[in-house]
Amino acid sequence: MTDEPKPYVLKAESGKFKVTGSSVQMKIKRGDASYAYFYIVLAFFVGFCWTVIQVWDDARKVAAIVFITALSIYLFLFSARFQNRLLGLKSWYEDQSR
């Protein structure tokens, strides 16, 4: 059995879908509404985390705040997989009957 990639298999790589064995590429573009949603959720999440961290009686508060903020910014703004999951959760919630 060979380790050659199967032709015409879609692979998600940093927001791009590439068909192996072909030169076809598709770049995912997010609209203004999607990024507005990401910014709002990011602000609420980081604000919540900062509030929880401020309750700690530990000297490592600053390190925790920096780490949580940097990780959140990376996930919310640069991770296509996380953004897709977040938009999927938003779509699921919007489809629920009230």
N, C-alpha and C positions, 0 to 999 in steps of 0.2 A: 504494500500500500504506500502511495506517495504522499508527501506532505505539501503538495501543491494546493493553493487555494482554489476552491470551486469557482468557476466563472460565474459572473453575474450574481454575486451575493452582496446584499446591502450591508454595510458596516457603518455604524455611527461613530464618528471620530471628531470630537470637538465642534459639534454643530454642523458638520458636513457629512453627507452620505456619499460614499464612493462605491461604485460598482467595480468589483475586482475583475480584472481582465478586460476592462473597458476604460475609456477616457471620460465617461459621463460623471459629472459631479453636480451636486445640488447644495447650495448654501441656504441655510435656514435664516430668514430675516424676521426679526421680531418687530412688531408695530409699537407705536407710542403707547397704546392702551396696555399692552403687555408689560412694558418697562415701567409704566406708572404703577401697575399692580405690584411688580417686584419691589419698587422703591418703598411703597407703602407698607408692604408686609415686612420688608427688611427693617424699616424704622420701628415698627411695633415689636418685632422679635428682639432687636438689639436693645431697645428700651426696657423690655421685660427682663432680659438677661442682666442688664446693668442694675436694675432694681433689686433683683434677687441677689446679685453679687454684693451689693452694698450692705446687705444684712449680715454678711459673714463677719466673724471676728478673727480674720486671718490677715497676715501681712502680705499675702500673695494676691490681693484684690486687683492690683494694677496689671499684673501678668495675666490674670484670668480675663480681665476686661479686654486687654489687647488681643489675646488669643481668640476669644469668642467673637470679637468684632472683625478681626481679619478673616477668620474662617467663615463667618456669615457673609461678608462682602464677597469672598471668593465663590461661595455656593450660590448666592442669590444673583450675582451679576455675570459670572464667568463659566458656570457649570451648566452646559446645555441639558444634561440628563436631569439635574435637579430642577431646572426651569420647566422642563416638560412635565415632570411629576407635579410641580406646583400648579401649573396651568390645568393639568388633568384633575387635580383636586378642586380647583375653582370651577371647572366645567361640571364636575359631578355635583358640587354644592348648588350651583345655579339650576340644575335640572331637577332638584328635589322639589316636591310639592310642599306648599306651606299651608 
